Amino acid sequence: MKLFDSHCHLQDPRILNKAPKLISTALDSGVLNFAVNGVSEKDWHLVKEMGEKYPSVIPCFGVHPWYVAEKSPSWFSTLMEFLETTPSAAVGEIGLDKGSKGREIDFYDQIEVFRQQLELAKELKKPASVHCVCAFGDLLQIMKDIGPFPDGVILHSYLGSAEMVPEFAKSGAYFSLSGFIMPMKAQKAKKMLKAIPSERILLESDAPEALPNSESGSLFLVDEDPSLPQEFFSQGRSSASNVSIPSDNQSFTSRDASTLPKDMLNHPANIHNVLDYVATLLEISKELAELSYRNAVQLFSYQGSKLPSE
């Protein structure tokens, strides 16, 4: 089985020093590529270095809406420079956010920064990975204004309505699914998933965020995760199902993620849990892995990419 992690943050300071092992474990599990998304000027160099070091990493550069207020006066020229000097790179993470955290950032500033980056992605014929929280109407209007996007726009961790899927797809959107879909009501999630065209579905881990709501015994653990008892790592294992649990922690492996520490880190290999959940709702299994992988390879096979079109 081959999987493509269409959106993650392996440069995140919580896991950066663990990235070599995270990538190795995920590769061994069948995850062949990782689209690693920067969030601000401060981490673009880390993403670039990761792309240079690992053939499996697709670097992506962008200003996330949460970091719009921190951008420098030269942010856009710096972004263009990173993209010009890194032909294998895509654009991301960019977007709009009216949620609890996004409300702290002026929405007009978010729109201005988002539009500039989206226009740049279209001009460079690169896909853009988009974060959207409580702003799907605004996002759709902007995509209609600027689009269509023949080179793709990834709606990462998509949690929008089923009704909006056709309009987004018409503009060139792909729909990437992460562990964040699992707390949704199953009926609503199934309706939304069924609306997504098969050639537009992607899977992602969003690591170290979006821990799947699964029994912990099925999850890959991030080594030395400070939210977990250190006994789990004493034998150098990577999965709770393989760990000898001390008596006071016997119940851990049967817990679902809703009872795990809220700040528990997500491993990129847990994209397998996302695959299993989405495949169950769509009533397909092996086909989803093949579909999502093929879609991601096609999307990330732009000029200069590490994934030349076959």
C-alpha positions in Angstrom: 0.0 0.0 0.0 1.3 3.5 -1.0 0.1 6.6 0.8 0.9 10.3 0.3 0.7 12.7 3.2 -0.7 15.8 1.5 -0.3 18.2 4.4 1.9 18.1 7.6 4.3 20.2 9.6 7.4 18.1 10.3 9.3 21.4 10.9 7.1 22.1 14.0 9.5 22.8 16.9 7.7 20.1 19.0 8.9 17.4 16.6 11.7 18.9 14.4 14.5 17.0 16.2 12.4 13.8 15.9 11.8 14.2 12.1 14.4 11.7 10.9 12.8 8.9 12.9 9.2 10.0 12.2 10.0 10.0 8.4 11.7 6.7 8.6 8.9 5.0 10.5 6.2 6.5 8.2 8.1 5.4 5.1 8.4 1.9 6.5 4.6 1.9 7.0 4.0 2.9 3.3 3.8 6.7 3.5 6.0 7.6 0.5 5.8 11.4 0.4 5.1 14.3 2.8 4.0 17.8 1.8 5.6 19.8 4.6 4.0 23.2 5.0 5.6 26.3 6.4 3.5 28.7 8.4 5.6 31.9 8.5 8.9 33.4 7.4 10.5 32.0 10.6 10.2 28.4 9.5 10.6 28.5 5.7 14.4 27.8 6.0 13.7 24.7 8.0 11.2 23.5 5.4 13.6 24.2 2.6 16.4 22.3 4.5 14.1 19.4 5.1 13.2 19.3 1.4 16.9 19.2 0.4 17.7 16.5 3.0 14.7 14.1 2.3 13.7 13.0 -1.2 10.3 12.2 0.2 9.6 15.7 1.4 7.8 18.2 -0.8 8.5 21.7 0.7 5.7 24.3 0.8 6.1 27.9 1.7 3.3 30.3 2.9 2.0 32.6 5.6 -0.7 31.0 7.7 -3.5 33.3 8.8 -2.5 33.0 12.4 0.9 34.6 11.6 -0.3 37.4 9.3 0.4 40.0 12.0 4.0 38.8 12.4 5.0 39.2 8.8 7.9 41.5 7.9 7.6 44.3 5.4 9.5 42.2 2.8 7.5 39.0 3.4 6.2 38.7 -0.1 9.5 39.2 -1.9 11.0 36.7 0.6 8.3 34.2 -0.3 8.9 34.7 -4.0 12.6 34.2 -3.5 12.0 30.9 -1.6 9.7 29.6 -4.3 12.1 30.7 -7.1 15.1 29.1 -5.5 13.2 25.9 -4.6 11.6 24.6 -7.9 10.2 21.5 -6.0 8.2 23.7 -3.7 4.4 24.3 -3.6 2.6 27.1 -1.8 1.2 26.7 1.7 0.0 26.9 4.3 -2.2 29.9 3.5 -5.8 30.7 4.3 -8.6 32.4 6.2 -9.7 31.9 9.8 -12.7 33.3 11.6 -12.5 30.8 14.4 -11.5 31.4 18.0 -7.8 31.9 17.2 -8.4 33.6 13.8 -10.6 36.2 15.3 -7.5 37.6 17.0 -6.1 38.5 13.5 -7.7 41.3 11.4 -9.8 39.6 8.8 -9.1 42.2 6.1 -5.4 41.7 6.6 -5.9 37.9 6.3 -7.8 38.4 3.0 -5.1 40.7 1.6 -2.2 38.3 2.5 -4.2 35.2 1.3 -5.2 36.8 -2.1 -1.6 37.7 -2.8 -0.4 34.2 -2.1 -3.2 32.5 -4.0 -2.6 34.7 -7.0 1.1 33.9 -6.8 0.4 30.1 -6.7 -1.8 30.5 -9.8 0.9 32.5 -11.6 3.6 30.0 -10.8 1.3 27.1 -11.7 1.7 25.5 -8.3 -0.9 24.0 -6.0 -1.7 25.9 -2.8 -2.6 24.3 0.6 -5.4 26.3 2.2 -6.5 26.5 5.9 -10.1 27.5 6.3 -12.0 27.8 9.5 -15.5 29.4 9.6 -14.8 31.3 6.4 -15.9 28.9 3.6 -18.2 31.5 2.0 -15.4 34.1 1.9 -13.0 31.5 0.5 -15.3 30.4 -2.2 -15.9 33.9 -3.4 -12.2 34.7 -3.5 -11.5 31.4 -5.4 -14.2 32.4 -7.9 -12.7 35.9 -8.3 -9.2 34.7 -8.9 -9.8 31.2 -10.4 -10.2 28.7 -11.8 -7.1 26.9 -10.6 -6.1 24.2 -13.0 -3.0 23.4 -10.9 -5.1 22.8 -7.8 -6.0 24.3 -4.4 -5.9 21.9 -1.5 -8.6 22.5 1.1 -6.6 20.9 3.9 -8.4 19.1 6.7 -11.7 19.9 4.9 -14.6 20.2 7.3 -16.9 22.2 5.1 -20.4 21.3 4.1 -21.3 18.7 1.4 -23.3 21.4 -0.4 -20.2 23.5 -1.0 -18.1 20.7 -2.5 -19.3 21.0 -6.1 -18.6 24.7 -6.3 -15.2 24.3 -4.8 -14.4 21.4 -7.1 -15.5 23.5 -10.1 -12.8 26.1 -9.1 -10.1 23.5 -9.0 -10.2 22.4 -5.3 -9.0 19.1 -3.9 -10.3 18.0 -0.5 -7.7 16.7 2.0 -8.9 14.7 5.0 -7.2 14.4 8.3 -8.0 13.1 11.8 -10.1 16.2 12.4 -12.9 14.5 10.4 -13.3 11.8 13.1 -15.1 13.8 15.8 -17.7 14.9 13.2 -21.1 13.2 13.3 -20.7 10.2 11.1 -23.8 11.0 9.0 -22.6 14.5 8.2 -19.1 13.3 7.5 -20.4 10.5 5.2 -22.6 13.0 3.3 -19.7 15.3 2.8 -17.3 12.5 1.7 -19.8 11.1 -0.8 -20.0 14.6 -2.4 -16.3 14.7 -3.2 -15.4 13.6 -6.7 -13.1 10.5 -6.5 -10.4 12.4 -8.5 -10.3 15.2 -5.9 -9.8 13.3 -2.6 -6.6 13.4 -0.7 -5.4 12.2 2.7 -3.1 13.9 5.2 -1.8 13.5 8.8 -1.5 17.3 9.6 1.2 16.0 12.1 1.8 17.0 14.8 -1.8 18.1 15.0 -5.1 16.2 14.2 -4.5 13.1 16.2 -7.0 10.5 14.9 -9.8 9.6 17.3 -8.7 5.9 17.4 -7.9 3.4 20.1 -4.4 4.2 21.3 -3.2 0.7 20.6 -3.5 1.4 16.9 -1.7 4.7 17.0 2.0 5.4 16.2 3.5 7.3 19.1 6.0 10.3 18.8 9.1 9.4 20.8 9.4 11.2 24.1 6.0 12.9 23.7 5.9 15.0 26.9 2.1 14.4 27.3 2.6 10.6 27.7 4.1 8.5 30.5 7.8 7.9 29.7 7.3 4.2 30.3 5.9 3.9 26.8 9.3 4.8 25.3 11.5 2.7 27.6 11.8 -0.1 25.1 12.3 2.1 22.1 8.9 1.1 20.5 6.9 3.4 18.3 3.4 2.0 18.8 1.3 1.6 21.9 0.2 -1.8 20.8 3.8 -3.1 21.1 4.7 -1.6 24.5 4.8 -3.5 27.8 2.5 -1.3 29.9 3.1 -0.9 33.6 0.2 -2.1 35.7 -1.0 1.5 36.5 -1.3 2.1 32.7 -2.9 -1.1 31.6 -6.0 0.7 30.4 -4.0 2.9 28.0 -4.0 0.7 24.9 -7.8 0.4 24.9 -8.4 4.1 25.3 -9.8 6.1 22.3 -8.2 9.4 21.5 -10.9 11.4 23.1 -9.6 10.3 26.5 -5.9 10.8 25.6 -4.0 13.9 26.6 -5.3 16.9 24.6 -1.7 17.9 23.7 -0.7 14.4 22.5 1.4 14.7 19.4 0.3 13.1 16.1 2.7 10.9 14.2 2.6 11.1 10.3 2.1 7.4 10.1 -1.3 7.8 11.7 -2.5 8.7 8.3 -3.3 5.0 8.1 -6.1 5.6 10.8 -7.5 8.4 8.7 -7.5 6.1 5.6 -9.3 3.3 7.5 -12.0 5.7 8.9 -12.7 7.5 5.6 -12.7 4.2 3.7 -15.2 2.8 6.1 -17.6 5.7 5.6 -17.2 5.6 1.8 -17.5 1.8 1.9 -14.3 1.3 -0.1 -10.9 0.1 1.2 -7.9 -0.5 -1.0 -9.3 1.7 -3.7 -9.1 4.8 -1.4 -5.4 4.4 -0.8 -4.7 4.0 -4.5 -7.1 6.9 -5.4 -5.7 9.4 -2.9 -2.1 8.5 -3.7 -2.7 8.9 -7.5 -4.5 12.2 -7.0 -1.7 13.6 -4.8 1.1 12.5 -7.3 -0.8 14.2 -10.1 -1.3 17.3 -8.1 2.3 17.6 -7.0 3.7 16.8 -10.4 4.2 20.4 -11.5 7.3 21.7 -13.3 10.3 21.4 -11.1 8.6 18.9 -8.8 10.3 15.9 -7.3 7.4 13.9 -8.8 7.6 14.2 -12.6 4.5 13.1 -14.5 4.6 9.6 -15.7 
